Amino acid sequence: MVLVACLARFTNIQCLSLDKEFTTVAQCSLKMIKRNVVGLNIHCRLHKVPVDNVTINVALYKRSNGFHPFLINATGNLCKFFANRKKNQIFMMLAQYFLRNSNVNHSCPYDHDIIVDNLILDNTLFSSLPLQNGDYMFKVLAGIMNVWKVEFKVHFRKS
């Protein structure tokens, strides 16, 4: 794996299971790979499989006297997205980047734990997002049958 010089890096991650009977978060951490390169790691255990009809909400927030909505707030059905990736441009752009180090990058149903392994924030993402320098947060909600099951807040700094 080739590491790219970063213009941005992860600064914090928070994971919250909203339904512990359905899912628990076994790992939610950042790991220093090398100087100024931080890898994101998530292991989410699914207790009721198979899972289909997955709803995802992705929102971007910028920090300015607290975090405020900024540029992206999109909700969609992940299963339908993987059936036709070109239909939702926002999800396609984010999926090309965020799903490359995960085992989520396939169509439904999901009958396994969800794992993201050493996802590194690099300038690939920022070629398509017009972000100024500053502190940001991606908030991702995942649900089944339109009921939210897990929430991830991923903080990063672009400089």
C-alpha positions as CSV (number, residue, x, y, z in Angstrom):
1,M,0.0,0.0,0.0
2,V,1.4,3.4,-1.0
3,L,0.8,6.2,1.4
4,V,0.1,9.7,0.0
5,A,1.2,12.9,1.6
6,C,-1.8,14.3,3.4
7,L,-3.3,17.7,3.3
8,A,-5.7,16.6,6.0
9,R,-5.8,14.1,8.8
10,F,-8.3,12.5,11.1
11,T,-8.3,14.0,14.6
12,N,-11.1,12.1,16.4
13,I,-13.7,9.5,16.0
14,Q,-16.8,8.7,18.0
15,C,-19.0,5.6,17.4
16,L,-22.3,5.0,19.1
17,S,-24.6,2.0,18.9
18,L,-28.2,3.2,19.0
19,D,-29.5,-0.4,19.2
20,K,-27.2,-2.7,21.1
21,E,-29.4,-5.8,20.4
22,F,-28.8,-5.2,16.7
23,T,-25.2,-4.0,16.6
24,T,-22.2,-3.3,18.9
25,V,-19.1,-1.4,18.1
26,A,-16.1,-3.6,18.9
27,Q,-13.4,-1.1,17.6
28,C,-13.6,2.6,17.0
29,S,-10.1,4.1,16.9
30,L,-7.5,6.1,15.1
31,K,-4.0,4.8,14.7
32,M,-0.9,6.8,13.9
33,I,0.6,5.2,10.8
34,K,3.5,7.6,10.5
35,R,4.0,11.3,11.2
36,N,0.8,13.2,10.2
37,V,-0.8,10.1,8.7
38,V,-3.6,8.7,10.8
39,G,-5.6,5.5,9.9
40,L,-9.2,5.1,10.9
41,N,-10.4,1.7,12.2
42,I,-13.9,0.5,12.8
43,H,-15.3,-3.0,13.6
44,C,-19.1,-3.1,14.0
45,R,-20.6,-6.4,15.0
46,L,-24.0,-7.3,13.5
47,H,-26.0,-9.5,15.8
48,K,-29.0,-10.0,13.5
49,V,-28.0,-11.1,10.0
50,P,-28.6,-11.0,7.0
51,V,-29.1,-7.3,6.8
52,D,-30.8,-5.6,3.8
53,N,-32.7,-2.4,3.3
54,V,-29.9,-0.3,4.7
55,T,-30.4,3.5,5.0
56,I,-27.4,5.8,5.2
57,N,-27.3,9.5,6.1
58,V,-24.0,11.3,5.4
59,A,-23.6,14.9,6.6
60,L,-20.6,17.2,6.6
61,Y,-20.2,19.8,9.3
62,K,-17.7,22.7,9.6
63,R,-16.5,23.9,13.0
64,S,-17.2,27.6,13.6
65,N,-18.4,28.3,17.2
66,G,-19.6,24.7,17.3
67,F,-20.2,22.4,14.3
68,H,-22.7,23.6,11.7
69,P,-24.1,21.8,8.6
70,F,-21.9,22.4,5.6
71,L,-22.2,21.4,1.9
72,I,-23.4,17.8,2.2
73,N,-26.4,16.2,3.9
74,A,-27.7,13.2,1.9
75,T,-29.8,10.2,2.8
76,G,-30.2,7.1,0.7
77,N,-30.7,3.4,0.5
78,L,-27.3,1.7,0.4
79,C,-28.6,-1.4,-1.2
80,K,-30.2,0.5,-4.1
81,F,-27.0,2.6,-4.4
82,F,-24.9,-0.5,-5.0
83,A,-27.4,-1.8,-7.5
84,N,-26.9,1.4,-9.6
85,R,-23.9,3.4,-8.4
86,K,-24.2,6.2,-11.0
87,K,-27.7,7.2,-9.8
88,N,-26.5,9.1,-6.7
89,Q,-23.5,11.3,-7.5
90,I,-22.8,12.4,-3.9
91,F,-22.8,8.8,-2.6
92,M,-20.7,7.7,-5.6
93,M,-18.1,10.3,-4.8
94,L,-17.9,9.5,-1.1
95,A,-18.1,5.7,-1.7
96,Q,-15.1,5.7,-4.0
97,Y,-13.1,7.1,-1.2
98,F,-14.5,5.8,2.1
99,L,-15.4,2.3,1.1
100,R,-12.0,1.4,-0.4
101,N,-10.7,0.1,2.9
102,S,-13.9,-1.6,4.1
103,N,-15.8,-4.8,3.5
104,V,-19.1,-2.9,2.8
105,N,-18.3,-2.4,-0.9
106,H,-20.8,-5.0,-2.2
107,S,-24.5,-5.4,-2.8
108,C,-27.0,-6.5,-0.1
109,P,-27.5,-8.5,2.0
110,Y,-24.8,-8.1,4.6
111,D,-24.2,-11.3,6.6
112,H,-20.9,-10.3,8.2
113,D,-19.5,-7.7,10.6
114,I,-18.6,-4.3,9.1
115,I,-14.9,-3.5,9.1
116,V,-13.0,-0.4,8.1
117,D,-9.2,-1.0,8.3
118,N,-6.6,1.8,8.3
119,L,-8.6,4.3,6.1
120,I,-6.2,7.2,5.5
121,L,-7.5,10.7,4.7
122,D,-5.6,12.0,1.7
123,N,-6.0,14.7,-0.9
124,T,-8.0,12.3,-3.3
125,L,-11.2,13.3,-1.4
126,F,-10.5,17.0,-1.6
127,S,-10.1,17.2,-5.4
128,S,-13.9,17.0,-5.6
129,L,-14.9,18.8,-2.4
130,P,-14.3,22.5,-2.2
131,L,-13.1,22.7,1.4
132,Q,-11.2,25.6,3.0
133,N,-8.7,24.9,5.7
134,G,-10.3,24.2,9.1
135,D,-11.9,21.6,11.3
136,Y,-14.7,19.4,9.9
137,M,-16.8,16.4,10.9
138,F,-18.5,13.7,8.9
139,K,-21.5,12.3,10.6
140,V,-22.8,9.0,9.3
141,L,-26.0,7.4,10.5
142,A,-26.8,3.8,9.4
143,G,-30.2,2.2,9.8
144,I,-32.2,-0.8,8.8
145,M,-35.8,-0.3,7.6
146,N,-35.5,3.4,8.3
147,V,-34.6,2.9,12.0
148,W,-31.2,4.3,12.9
149,K,-28.9,1.6,14.4
150,V,-25.4,3.2,14.6
151,E,-23.8,6.6,14.4
152,F,-20.3,7.6,13.5
153,K,-18.7,11.1,14.0
154,V,-15.4,11.4,12.2
155,H,-13.5,14.6,12.9
156,F,-10.7,15.8,10.6
157,R,-8.6,18.9,10.0
158,K,-7.7,20.2,6.6
159,S,-4.7,22.4,6.3
